[in-house]
Amino acid sequence: MRKKEFTSFDVAVAVNELQEAVANSRVNNIYQLNEKTLILKLHKTDKPPLRLVMEAGRRLHLTTYALKPPKVPPAFCMALRKHLRGAWTENVEQYEFERVVTIHFQTKTGAMQLILELFGEGNIILTGEKGEILQALVFKRMRDRNIVRNEVFQFPPSISKNPFQITRNELEESLKDIGDVEVVRALARFLGVGGFYAEEILLRANIDKTKPCNTISNEEVDAIFAGLQGLLSAVLDFKTEPQMILAEDGSFIDVAPFKLKRYEALKSKRYGSFNEALDEFFLRATAAEKAVASVEVDKLTREAERLKRIIAEQEQALREDDSKAEHDRQIGDAVYAHSSEFQAFLGRFADAKREGKDWQILISEIMAVKKDSFVESFDSRNLLANVCVDNLRFSLNLRRTLYENAAEYYERGKKAKQKSAGALIALEETRRKLVEVEQKIRRAEEHKAKPVEVMEELVKRKVKRKEWYEKFRWFTSSDGFRVVAGKDTVSNEVLVKKYAEDDDPVFHAEVSGAPFVVVKTEGKTASEQALREAGEYAAAFSRAWREGAGSADVYWVKPSQLTKSGPSGESVPHGAFAVNGKRNWMRNVPLKLAIGVVEGEKMRFVGGAVEAVKAKTKIYVTLVPGDVAGKEFLSQVLQALTLQLPKEQREKVGKA
C-alpha cells in the first residue's frame, strides 16, 4: 500500500530539517500547481534557491524538481503573493505533535503565518499579526472551529496527549482506564501517533497489537514506553535514517524517517535527508498516479462510449414513442371525424348480429364493393376491419361501438405518451452520467501519462544544484584542484573573504584591475602543476590580455597575507587587497587559454588553462590575445572546434 499522507513523526522530522534549511530565507515567489499544492521559492544569501512544496492534506518538503505551474495563477496564489512576496522566513514549527505546520514570516506590514494542515482534506491558511485569518485555500464553518476571513484562527482541538509530554505512569494509567480495547487502538488514540506508528511501537515491544489494554502487564508497559521513547529520541536528537521502502518486486511502498521494524524484511534505499527522500518518493508517486490516471482514462472512455450507445437507443425509443402517441391520437380524431360513415359501417354488423345473419356473407358483400369503400381488408379471425381514411391506416373492432374504438386509440396514445415521458427522464439521467464521465475524463487526461514518460520528464526538470564556485569563473586543474577567479570587484571581495581558506594560494597578476584567483586545496598541498595553471588563468583574465601583451607577471600569497589596510593605514578600495610579506613570483607567464568540447551524454564546453583543458579532451582550441572580439570571435571558436568533430557530432556542439 503506497503512502498517501504524512504521519506526525513525518511532520516532526521534516520540520526539524526545514527549520535549518529555510530559516532566514526570503520569499522570491509563490506558485500554485493545482487546487491543493503550493511552491514557495525561497532565497538565502550565497545559497541556491530553495523550492518548498506544500500540499494540503498530504505533504511538505523541499524539492529539486522545477514543477510547472499554470500560466494564470489562481486567486489564492495571487493573494499569497500580495502578502508574502519579499517576506523573510523566520522559523518553521509543528503544532504540538499534530499534523499541522506553521511557517512564520516577517513582512513589511508585520508578522504573518502560513499554516498547513496535513490531516483529512487539508487546508492552507494565512494569518496576520493578531492571528486573524487573511486568506485560506478553503473557507468553511465546522462544529468545533471556523475558517472564516477576519476571525481569529484556532488550531483543531486535540483528542490525544502530546507523546513528548507523556510519563510512564500516565501511559500505564491511561491503558488501564481504557479497559478491554485493543492496545493498538488505545495507543493510536491516546498518543495521537496513528495506527501505523502504534503498530510499530508494539512490534518493537514484541506485544500482540490485538491484546486488550486491561491485560497489559507492568513489564509490557515498560516495553511500550521504551518503544515510544526510542522513536521520540530519534526525532529530538536528529538520529534519523531517511529511506524509501521497496517491495519485493522493486516497487516503492513507503518513505520513512527511521528504520522501521515492520519493514525489516524489505529492501530500502537510504537518503542523506528526509526531505530528499520525500522528494524522490512523491516524484515516483506522481508518476504512478499519472499511470493510474492513464488507465482510468481508458476505463472512463469505454464507459462514455457505452453511455453514448444507450443514449442513441433511448433517443430512438423516445422518437418511436412520441410518433406512436401522435399516430394513435390522430386515429382517434379520424374515427370521430368520419363518425357518420363508421357508425353506419359498424351498425351493419350490429344489425347482422341481432338478426342472426352470417357475418361472412356481410363481409363478402362489403368487399364486393371495396373500390367505393374505406375498407381495405378484413381479419375474420379477430373480427377486425382494416380501414384507410385521411392517409391513416388502422383497424376497427367490429364487436365494439364507434366510441369504444375511438377510446381505445386515445388510450393507446396516452400510454405511449406516458412511456415517452419516462423514456425522456431516463434519457436525461443517462446524459447527466455521460457529462460526469466526460468531466472525469478531462480531469484524468490532465494527469495521465505512462510512468516512464513522467519519470523522464520530471528528471529532465530536476534543478541542478549550483555549487558556490559556479558564481565565479572557474576550472579544474589537470590534476584535480578547483581554481576559482573573481569576475569583478564584488566577486573579488567575496571570493577572498568568504571562500579562501588558510592553505589556499591566492593569485594576482601585477596589472591594475586584475582578478584574484584562488586554488582550493581542500587541506592538501597544491601541486606545482596546479600553481602554474592558476597563474596562467590569472594572467589571461588581467588587463594585459586586452592590451595585447604576450605575457604578464603573476604572484601568489596566502590568504592571511591579504589585508584591507594599506601601508600607511589607509583603506583599500572594495575588491582590492594590500599584501603583507613575501610574494611568490611567476615571471613572464604567457597569455593563453583553451576552450574544448567534452563528449558525453551531452556535448559540453570546458575552458581554462591550456594543460587543464588538454587533460579533459582532444578537441580544443588555444586562444591568445588578438584583434577579433565579440560575436565574430565566438563564431571563429565554434567553427574551429566543429571542424575537429566527427560529422554526426557537429550538430550537438551547436546545441550544447
C-alpha positions in Angstrom: 0.0 0.0 0.0 1.6 3.2 -1.1 1.9 6.1 1.4 -0.8 8.7 0.9 -0.2 11.2 3.7 2.2 12.3 6.4 2.2 10.9 9.9 3.0 13.1 13.0 6.5 11.6 13.0 7.0 12.5 9.3 5.9 16.1 10.1 8.3 16.3 13.1 11.4 15.1 11.2 10.6 17.2 8.0 10.1 20.3 10.2 13.4 19.7 12.0 15.2 19.7 8.7 13.2 22.6 7.2 13.9 24.8 10.2 17.6 24.9 9.5 17.2 24.9 5.7 14.6 27.8 5.3 15.1 30.0 8.3 16.2 33.5 7.4 15.4 32.9 3.7 13.4 35.4 1.6 10.2 34.6 -0.3 11.1 35.2 -4.0 7.8 34.0 -5.4 4.8 31.7 -4.8 3.3 29.3 -7.3 0.1 27.2 -7.2 0.4 23.9 -9.1 -3.1 22.7 -8.6 -6.1 23.2 -6.2 -4.1 21.9 -3.2 -0.4 22.4 -3.9 1.8 25.5 -3.5 5.5 26.0 -4.3 7.3 28.6 -2.2 10.5 29.8 -4.0 12.9 30.9 -1.2 16.3 32.5 -1.4 19.2 32.6 1.1 22.3 34.8 0.7 25.0 32.9 -1.2 22.8 29.8 -1.4 21.0 28.2 -4.4 17.2 28.9 -4.5 15.0 26.6 -2.4 11.6 25.2 -3.6 9.3 24.3 -0.8 6.3 22.1 -1.7 3.2 22.4 0.4 0.3 20.1 -0.4 -2.8 20.4 1.8 -3.6 17.1 3.5 -0.6 15.4 2.0 3.0 16.6 2.2 5.6 19.2 3.0 9.2 19.1 1.7 11.9 20.7 -0.3 12.1 19.7 -4.0 14.9 19.8 -6.5 12.4 19.5 -9.4 11.1 22.5 -11.4 7.4 21.7 -11.3 5.4 23.6 -13.9 2.7 26.0 -12.6 -0.3 27.1 -14.7 0.2 30.2 -16.9 -2.5 32.1 -15.0 -2.1 31.9 -11.2 -5.2 31.1 -9.2 -6.7 33.8 -7.0 -5.4 32.2 -3.8 -1.9 32.2 -5.2 -2.2 35.9 -6.2 -3.4 36.8 -2.7 -0.4 35.0 -1.1 2.0 36.8 -3.4 0.5 40.1 -2.4 1.1 39.4 1.3 4.3 37.2 1.3 6.4 38.1 -1.7 9.6 39.6 -0.3 8.9 38.4 3.3 11.6 36.8 5.5 11.0 33.3 6.7 11.7 33.3 10.5 11.0 29.7 11.5 9.0 26.5 10.9 7.3 24.7 13.7 4.9 21.7 14.2 1.9 22.5 16.4 2.1 20.2 19.4 2.6 16.7 17.8 -0.2 17.3 15.3 -0.1 17.1 11.6 -0.2 20.9 11.4 2.8 23.1 10.4 3.2 26.9 10.9 5.7 28.9 8.9 6.4 32.3 10.4 7.2 35.2 8.2 8.2 38.8 8.8 6.7 41.1 6.2 6.7 44.9 5.6 3.3 45.1 7.4 4.2 42.9 10.3 4.3 39.2 11.3 2.3 36.6 9.3 1.9 32.9 9.5 1.2 30.3 6.8 -0.5 27.3 8.4 -0.5 24.0 6.6 -3.0 21.3 7.7 -1.9 17.8 6.7 -4.8 15.8 8.0 -8.1 14.9 6.2 -8.7 17.1 3.1 -6.2 19.6 4.4 -6.0 23.3 4.2 -3.6 26.2 3.9 -4.4 29.3 5.9 -2.6 32.7 6.0 -3.0 34.6 9.3 -2.0 38.2 10.3 -0.1 39.6 13.3 -3.1 39.1 15.6 -3.8 35.6 14.3 -6.7 36.8 12.2 -7.4 34.8 9.1 -6.5 36.7 5.9 -6.7 34.0 3.3 -7.5 30.3 3.1 -7.4 27.6 0.5 -10.9 26.6 1.7 -13.1 28.8 3.9 -15.6 26.7 5.9 -17.6 26.5 9.2 -17.2 23.4 11.3 -18.6 22.1 14.6 -15.5 22.9 16.7 -14.0 25.9 14.8 -14.4 28.1 11.7 -12.1 29.0 8.9 -13.6 32.4 8.1 -12.0 35.6 7.0 -11.1 38.1 9.8 -11.9 35.6 12.5 -9.0 34.5 14.8 -7.5 31.2 13.7 -8.0 28.3 16.0 -6.0 25.1 15.8 -8.0 21.9 15.6 -8.8 20.6 19.1 -6.6 17.8 20.1 -8.1 14.5 21.2 -4.9 12.9 22.3 -1.9 13.7 24.5 1.4 15.0 23.2 3.7 11.9 23.3 6.6 14.2 24.2 4.9 15.1 27.4 3.7 11.6 28.5 5.3 9.9 31.5 5.5 6.2 32.0 2.9 6.3 34.8 0.4 8.3 32.8 0.7 5.8 30.0 0.0 2.9 32.4 -3.0 4.6 34.0 -4.5 5.5 30.6 -4.2 2.0 29.3 -5.8 0.5 32.4 -8.7 3.1 32.3 -9.5 2.2 28.6 -10.4 -1.4 29.6 -10.7 -4.2 27.0 -10.0 -2.0 24.0 -7.2 -3.4 21.7 -3.9 -1.9 22.7 -3.1 -0.7 19.2 -6.3 1.3 19.1 -5.7 2.7 22.5 -2.1 3.9 21.6 -3.2 5.4 18.3 -6.0 7.4 20.1 -4.2 8.2 23.4 -0.8 9.2 21.9 -2.1 10.6 18.7 0.6 8.7 16.7 -1.9 7.0 14.4 -2.3 3.3 13.8 0.9 3.0 11.7 3.3 4.0 14.5 1.1 2.5 17.2 1.8 -0.9 15.4 5.5 0.0 15.1 5.8 0.7 18.9 4.1 -2.7 19.7 6.3 -4.5 17.2 9.4 -3.0 19.0 7.9 -4.0 22.3 7.0 -7.5 21.0 3.4 -7.2 22.1 0.3 -8.5 20.1 -1.5 -5.5 18.8 -4.9 -7.0 19.5 -4.2 -7.6 23.2 -6.8 -5.9 25.5 -5.4 -3.0 27.4 -6.6 -4.4 30.8 -4.4 -7.4 30.3 -1.2 -5.4 29.7 1.5 -6.1 32.4 3.8 -3.6 34.0 6.7 -5.1 32.1 4.8 -4.6 28.8 4.0 -1.0 29.8 7.8 -0.6 30.2 8.4 -2.1 26.8 5.7 0.1 25.1 7.1 3.3 26.8 10.7 2.3 25.7 9.5 1.8 22.1 7.8 5.2 22.1 10.8 6.9 23.7 13.1 5.3 21.1 11.2 7.0 18.3 10.8 10.3 20.1 14.6 10.4 20.9 15.4 9.8 17.2 13.4 13.0 16.4 14.8 15.1 19.2 18.4 14.0 18.6 18.2 14.1 14.8 19.2 10.5 14.7 17.2 9.7 11.6 17.8 7.2 8.8 15.7 8.5 5.9 14.8 5.8 3.5 12.4 4.7 0.8 10.9 1.2 1.3 10.8 -1.1 -1.7 8.5 -4.1 -2.2 9.9 -7.5 -3.3 9.2 -6.5 -7.0 11.2 -3.3 -6.6 8.2 -1.0 -6.5 8.2 1.7 -3.8 5.7 1.4 -1.0 6.7 3.9 1.7 9.1 6.6 2.8 10.2 6.8 6.4 12.5 8.9 8.6 13.7 5.9 10.6 14.5 2.3 10.1 11.2 0.6 11.0 10.7 -2.9 12.4 7.7 -3.6 10.2 9.9 -3.2 7.1 13.0 -5.0 8.3 12.4 -7.8 5.8 12.1 -5.5 2.8 14.8 -3.6 0.8 15.3 0.1 1.3 17.1 3.0 -0.3 18.9 5.4 2.0 19.0 9.2 1.5 21.0 12.0 3.1 17.9 13.8 4.4 14.2 13.1 4.9 13.3 16.0 2.6 15.4 14.4 -0.2 13.7 11.0 0.4 10.2 12.7 0.4 11.1 14.5 -2.8 12.0 11.3 -4.6 9.1 9.3 -3.1 6.5 11.8 -4.2 8.2 12.1 -7.6 7.5 8.4 -8.1 4.1 8.7 -6.5 3.2 11.4 -9.1 4.4 9.1 -11.9 2.4 6.2 -10.5 -0.7 8.4 -10.1 -0.4 9.5 -13.7 -0.1 5.9 -14.8 -3.3 5.1 -12.8 -4.9 8.2 -14.4 -4.0 6.8 -17.8 -5.7 3.5 -17.0 -8.6 5.5 -15.6 -8.9 7.5 -18.8 -9.2 4.2 -20.9 -11.8 2.8 -18.5 -13.8 6.1 -18.4 -13.6 6.3 -22.2 -15.1 2.9 -22.6 -17.9 3.9 -20.1 -18.5 7.0 -22.1 -18.9 5.0 -25.3 -21.3 2.6 -23.6 -23.4 5.6 -22.4 -23.4 7.1 -25.8 -24.8 3.8 -27.3 -27.5 3.8 -24.6 -28.4 7.4 -25.3 -28.7 6.6 -29.0 -31.1 3.7 -28.2 -33.1 5.8 -25.8 -33.4 8.7 -28.3 -34.7 6.2 -30.9 -37.2 4.7 -28.5 -38.3 8.2 -27.4 -38.9 9.2 -31.1 -40.9 6.0 -31.6 -43.0 6.6 -28.5 -43.7 10.2 -29.5 -44.6 9.1 -33.0 -46.9 6.3 -31.8 -48.6 8.7 -29.3 -49.3 11.2 -32.1 -50.3 8.5 -34.5 -52.9 6.9 -32.1 -54.3 10.4 -31.3 -54.7 11.1 -35.0 -56.6 7.8 -35.4 -58.9 8.6 -32.6 -59.6 12.0 -34.1 -60.1 10.4 -37.5 -62.7 8.0 -36.1 -64.7 10.9 -34.8 -64.1 12.9 -38.0 -65.7 10.1 -40.0 -68.2 9.1 -37.4 -71.2 9.0 -39.7 -69.5 6.6 -42.2 -68.0 4.4 -39.4 -71.3 4.5 -37.5 -73.2 3.2 -40.5 -70.5 0.7 -41.2 -70.4 -0.7 -37.7 -74.2 -0.6 -37.5 -74.5 -3.0 -40.3 -72.5 -5.6 -38.3 -74.5 -4.9 -35.2 -77.8 -5.4 -37.1 -76.5 -8.6 -38.7 -75.6 -9.9 -35.2 -79.1 -9.1 -33.9 -80.7 -10.7 -37.0 -78.5 -13.8 -36.8 -77.1 -13.1 -40.2 -73.8 -14.7 -41.1 -71.0 -12.0 -40.9 -69.0 -13.7 -43.5 -71.8 -13.1 -46.0 -71.8 -9.4 -45.0 -68.1 -9.2 -45.3 -68.3 -10.7 -48.8 -70.9 -8.1 -49.8 -68.8 -5.2 -48.4 -65.6 -6.5 -50.2 -67.5 -6.8 -53.4 -67.9 -3.0 -53.5 -64.4 -2.3 -51.9 -63.5 0.2 -54.5 -66.1 2.5 -53.3 -65.4 1.9 -49.6 -62.8 2.9 -47.0 -62.4 -0.8 -46.0 -59.2 -2.4 -47.3 -59.5 -5.8 -45.8 -60.9 -7.9 -43.0 -59.3 -10.0 -40.3 -62.1 -12.6 -40.0 -60.4 -14.5 -37.2 -60.2 -11.4 -34.9 -63.2 -9.6 -36.4 -61.2 -6.6 -37.4 -61.8 -4.3 -40.3 -58.6 -2.7 -41.7 -59.5 0.7 -43.0 -57.9 3.8 -44.5 -59.0 7.4 -44.1 -57.1 10.6 -44.4 -54.0 8.6 -45.2 -54.3 6.8 -41.9 -54.5 3.0 -41.9 -55.9 1.3 -38.8 -58.2 -1.4 -37.6 -61.8 -1.1 -36.3 -63.0 -3.8 -33.9 -66.3 -4.9 -35.4 -67.6 -6.0 -32.0 -67.2 -2.6 -30.5 -69.0 0.7 -31.0 -67.6 3.7 -32.7 -66.9 5.4 -29.4 -65.2 2.3 -27.9 -62.9 2.1 -31.0 -62.0 5.8 -30.7 -61.4 5.5 -26.9 -59.1 2.5 -27.4 -56.8 4.6 -29.7 -56.9 7.6 -27.4 -55.9 5.2 -24.5 -53.1 3.8 -26.6 -51.8 7.3 -27.4 -52.0 8.2 -23.7 -49.9 5.2 -22.7 -47.4 5.9 -25.4 -47.1 9.5 -24.1 -46.6 8.3 -20.6 -43.9 5.9 -21.8 -42.3 8.7 -23.7 -42.2 10.9 -20.6 -40.5 8.0 -18.7 -38.1 7.5 -21.5 -37.2 11.2 -21.5 -36.4 11.1 -17.8 -34.2 8.0 -18.4 -32.5 9.7 -21.3 -31.7 12.9 -19.3 -30.3 10.7 -16.5 -28.0 8.9 -19.0 -27.0 12.2 -20.5 -26.1 13.5 -17.0 -24.0 10.4 -16.3 -22.2 11.0 -19.6 -21.4 14.6 -18.7 -20.0 13.4 -15.3 -17.9 10.7 -17.1 -16.6 13.2 -19.6 -15.6 15.6 -16.8 -13.8 12.8 -15.1 -12.0 12.1 -18.4 -10.9 15.7 -18.8 -9.6 15.7 -15.2 -7.8 12.4 -15.7 -6.4 13.5 -19.0 -4.6 16.3 -17.2 -2.8 13.8 -15.1 -2.4 10.8 -17.3 0.9 9.5 -18.7 3.0 6.4 -18.7 5.1 6.2 -15.6 8.3 6.0 -17.6 7.3 9.1 -19.5 6.5 11.0 -16.3 9.8 10.0 -14.6 11.8 11.0 -17.7 10.0 14.4 -17.9 10.5 15.1 -14.2 14.1 14.0 -14.2 14.6 16.4 -17.1 13.2 19.1 -14.9 15.4 18.3 -11.9 17.1 21.5 -11.0 20.9 21.1 -10.9 22.1 22.3 -7.6 24.6 25.1 -8.3 27.9 24.9 -6.4 29.2 28.1 -4.8 32.0 28.4 -7.3 29.7 28.5 -10.2 29.0 32.2 -9.4 32.6 32.8 -10.3 35.0 32.0 -13.2 36.5 28.5 -12.6 38.1 25.4 -14.0 39.6 22.2 -12.7 43.3 21.8 -13.0 44.8 18.9 -14.9 45.5 17.1 -11.5 42.1 17.8 -9.9 42.3 21.1 -8.0 39.5 23.6 -8.3 40.7 27.0 -9.5 38.3 29.9 -8.9 38.6 33.5 -10.1 36.7 36.7 -9.4 34.7 38.5 -12.1 34.6 42.0 -10.7 35.3 44.0 -7.6 32.3 42.5 -5.7 33.1 38.9 -6.5 36.8 39.5 -5.8 35.9 40.7 -2.3 33.6 37.7 -1.7 36.0 35.2 -3.1 38.9 36.2 -0.8 36.9 37.0 2.3 34.5 34.1 2.3 35.9 31.2 0.3 39.7 31.5 0.5 40.9 29.2 3.4 44.3 29.2 5.1 46.0 26.7 2.8 44.6 28.1 -0.4 47.1 30.0 -2.6 45.7 33.3 -3.8 47.0 34.6 -7.2 47.0 38.1 -8.7 48.6 39.5 -11.9 50.8 42.5 -11.4 48.4 44.5 -13.5 45.9 47.0 -12.3 42.3 45.7 -12.1 43.3 42.0 -12.4 41.0 39.4 -10.7 42.0 37.4 -7.7 42.4 33.7 -8.3 42.2 31.0 -5.6 43.3 27.4 -5.7 41.0 25.4 -3.5 43.3 22.8 -1.8 40.7 21.1 0.5 43.5 20.5 3.0 46.0 19.1 0.5 49.2 20.7 -0.8 48.7 22.4 -4.1 50.8 20.8 -6.8 53.3 22.7 -9.0 51.1 21.9 -12.0 48.0 23.4 -10.3 50.0 26.6 -9.4 51.3 27.0 -12.9 47.8 26.6 -14.4 46.3 29.0 -11.8 49.0 31.6 -12.7 48.2 31.2 -16.3 44.5 31.8 -15.6 45.2 34.9 -13.5 47.4 36.4 -16.3 44.8 35.6 -19.0 42.0 37.4 -17.3 44.0 40.5 -16.5 44.0 43.8 -18.4 47.2 42.6 -20.1 45.1 40.4 -22.5 43.0 43.4 -23.7 46.2 45.4 -24.2 47.6 42.7 -26.5 50.6 41.8 -24.3 52.3 38.4 -24.8 52.9 37.7 -21.1 52.4 39.1 -17.6 54.0 38.8 -14.1 51.9 36.9 -11.5 52.4 36.3 -7.8 50.7 34.2 -5.2 50.3 34.6 -1.5 48.5 33.0 1.5 45.1 34.5 2.4 46.5 35.6 5.7 48.8 38.0 3.9 45.9 39.9 2.4 44.6 43.0 4.3 42.2 45.8 3.7 44.6 48.3 5.2 47.3 50.0 3.1 50.9 50.5 4.1 50.0 53.9 5.7 46.8 52.6 7.3 44.6 53.9 4.5 41.5 51.9 3.5 41.9 49.7 0.4 39.1 50.0 -2.3 36.4 47.4 -2.5 37.6 44.4 -4.4 41.2 45.1 -3.8 43.6 44.0 -1.0 47.0 45.0 0.2 49.7 42.3 0.5 51.9 41.8 3.6 55.1 39.7 3.5 56.7 37.7 0.7 55.2 37.3 -2.7 55.8 34.1 -4.7 56.5 35.4 -8.2 55.8 33.7 -11.5 57.5 35.9 -14.2 56.6 36.2 -17.8 53.5 34.0 -17.7 52.3 33.6 -21.3 48.8 34.9 -22.0 46.8 31.9 -23.3 43.7 29.9 -22.6 41.9 27.0 -24.1 38.3 26.1 -24.9 37.4 22.5 -25.6 34.4 20.2 -26.2 33.9 17.2 -23.9 31.8 14.3 -25.3 29.3 12.6 -23.0 25.6 12.2 -22.7 25.5 15.8 -23.7 28.2 17.7 -25.5 29.6 20.5 -23.3 32.2 23.2 -23.4 35.1 23.4 -21.0 37.6 26.3 -20.6 40.6 27.2 -18.6 44.4 26.8 -18.6 45.6 25.0 -21.7 47.1 22.0 -19.9 43.9 21.6 -17.8 41.7 21.5 -21.0 44.0 19.2 -22.8 43.7 16.7 -19.9 39.9 16.5 -20.5 39.6 16.4 -24.2 41.5 16.2 -27.5 39.0 18.6 -29.1 40.1 22.0 -28.1 41.5 25.3 -29.4 44.1 27.6 -27.8 43.3 31.3 -27.5 45.8 34.1 -27.4 45.3 37.9 -27.4 44.3 39.4 -30.8 42.1 42.0 -32.6 38.9 39.9 -33.0 36.2 40.3 -30.4 32.6 39.7 -29.6 30.3 37.6 -31.8 32.9 37.2 -34.5 35.4 35.8 -32.0 32.8 33.3 -30.7 31.9 32.3 -34.2 35.6 31.6 -35.0 36.0 29.5 -31.8 32.9 27.4 -32.6 34.0 26.9 -36.2 37.5 25.8 -35.1 36.0 23.3 -32.6 33.4 22.0 -35.0 36.0 21.2 -37.7 37.7 18.8 -35.2 34.5 16.8 -34.6 33.1 13.8 -36.5 30.2 14.9 -38.8 27.5 13.2 -36.7 28.7 15.2 -33.6 28.8 18.6 -35.1 25.1 19.4 -34.7 25.4 18.6 -30.9 28.0 21.3 -30.4 25.7 24.0 -31.8 23.1 22.9 -29.3 25.4 22.5 -26.3 
